[in-house]
Amino acid sequence: MRRIPKPTDSELSILRILWEEGPCEVKVVAERLSAEKKKLVGYTTALKLLQLMHEKGLVLRDESSRSHKYAAKHKRTDIQQNVLRAIADRAFGGDILEMAMRAVSSTPASPQELAEIEALINKLKTK
């Protein structure tokens, strides 16, 4: 299994933008970050974060045009699995069952969400 770098909270915010938007320029990332955080995130700040993420192996950079475009290097599910594993290890001593139970019981789930969880459990049982 390939090693995927652990993103910081700021890097996760940028990755969410790239997963939703697809490859985009720094300007778009800065604008979306500003809207999400409800405070101005400057172009140079977004650029520096993207450059660090590129060096870290979290994003790809397309330098074929004047304005470079950045894209997520890893799938959303791969990053999410790594983040969850790290949380499970740190907060739950690696106990995935305890983490899942705490996640489901700590916030009220809608009937639709509960049905989706039940469908996933049934699917996993048949494997």
C-alpha positions in Angstrom: 0.0 0.0 0.0 1.4 3.4 -0.9 2.1 5.9 1.8 -0.2 8.9 1.8 1.0 12.0 3.7 -1.2 13.2 6.6 -2.8 16.5 5.7 -3.2 19.3 8.2 -6.6 20.9 8.8 -5.8 23.7 6.3 -4.6 21.2 3.8 -7.8 19.2 4.2 -9.8 22.4 3.5 -7.9 22.8 0.2 -8.2 19.2 -0.7 -12.0 19.4 -0.3 -12.1 22.3 -2.7 -9.9 20.4 -5.2 -12.1 17.3 -4.9 -15.3 19.4 -5.5 -13.9 21.7 -8.2 -11.4 19.5 -9.9 -8.1 21.0 -11.0 -8.1 24.8 -10.4 -5.9 27.8 -10.2 -4.6 29.3 -7.0 -7.1 32.2 -7.4 -10.1 29.9 -7.2 -8.7 28.1 -4.1 -8.0 31.5 -2.4 -11.6 32.6 -3.2 -13.2 29.4 -2.0 -11.1 29.4 1.2 -12.1 33.0 1.9 -15.8 32.2 1.5 -15.6 29.1 3.7 -13.6 30.7 6.5 -15.6 34.0 6.2 -12.3 35.9 6.2 -9.9 36.9 3.5 -7.3 34.3 2.5 -4.8 35.9 0.3 -3.5 34.6 -3.0 0.0 34.3 -1.6 -1.2 32.3 1.4 -3.1 29.9 -0.8 -0.1 29.6 -3.2 2.3 28.9 -0.4 0.0 26.2 1.1 -0.4 24.6 -2.4 3.4 24.7 -2.9 3.9 22.9 0.4 1.2 20.4 -0.4 2.9 19.7 -3.7 6.2 19.1 -2.0 4.5 16.9 0.5 2.9 14.8 -2.2 -0.7 15.8 -1.6 -1.4 17.7 -4.8 -0.3 17.6 -8.5 0.7 20.8 -10.3 0.1 21.4 -14.0 2.6 24.0 -15.2 1.6 23.8 -18.9 0.0 27.3 -18.8 0.9 30.6 -17.2 -1.4 30.1 -14.3 -0.6 26.8 -12.7 -3.4 24.5 -11.9 -3.5 22.2 -8.8 -5.3 18.9 -8.4 -5.7 16.5 -5.5 -3.2 13.6 -6.0 -5.1 11.1 -3.9 -8.7 10.1 -3.8 -11.0 11.5 -1.2 -11.7 8.1 0.3 -8.0 7.3 0.6 -7.3 10.5 2.6 -10.4 10.0 4.7 -9.3 6.5 5.6 -5.9 7.7 6.6 -7.4 10.5 8.7 -9.8 8.1 10.4 -7.1 5.6 11.1 -5.0 8.3 12.8 -8.0 9.5 14.9 -8.8 5.9 15.8 -5.2 5.3 16.9 -4.9 8.6 18.9 -8.3 8.9 20.4 -9.6 5.4 20.7 -6.4 3.3 21.1 -7.0 1.8 17.6 -10.5 0.6 18.5 -12.5 1.1 15.3 -15.7 -0.3 16.9 -15.5 2.2 19.7 -14.9 5.1 17.3 -17.8 4.0 15.0 -20.2 3.6 18.0 -19.2 7.1 19.4 -19.6 8.7 15.9 -23.1 7.2 15.4 -24.3 7.9 18.9 -22.9 11.4 19.5 -24.9 13.2 16.8 -28.6 12.4 16.0 -28.8 10.6 12.7 -31.8 11.1 10.4 -33.9 8.0 9.4 -32.2 8.1 6.0 -28.7 8.2 7.4 -29.6 5.3 9.8 -31.0 3.3 6.8 -27.8 4.0 4.9 -25.7 2.8 7.8 -27.8 -0.3 8.1 -27.5 -1.0 4.4 -23.7 -0.7 4.7 -23.6 -3.1 7.6 -25.8 -5.6 5.7 -23.5 -5.3 2.7 -20.4 -5.9 4.8 -22.1 -8.9 6.4 -22.6 -10.6 3.0 -19.0 -10.2 1.9 
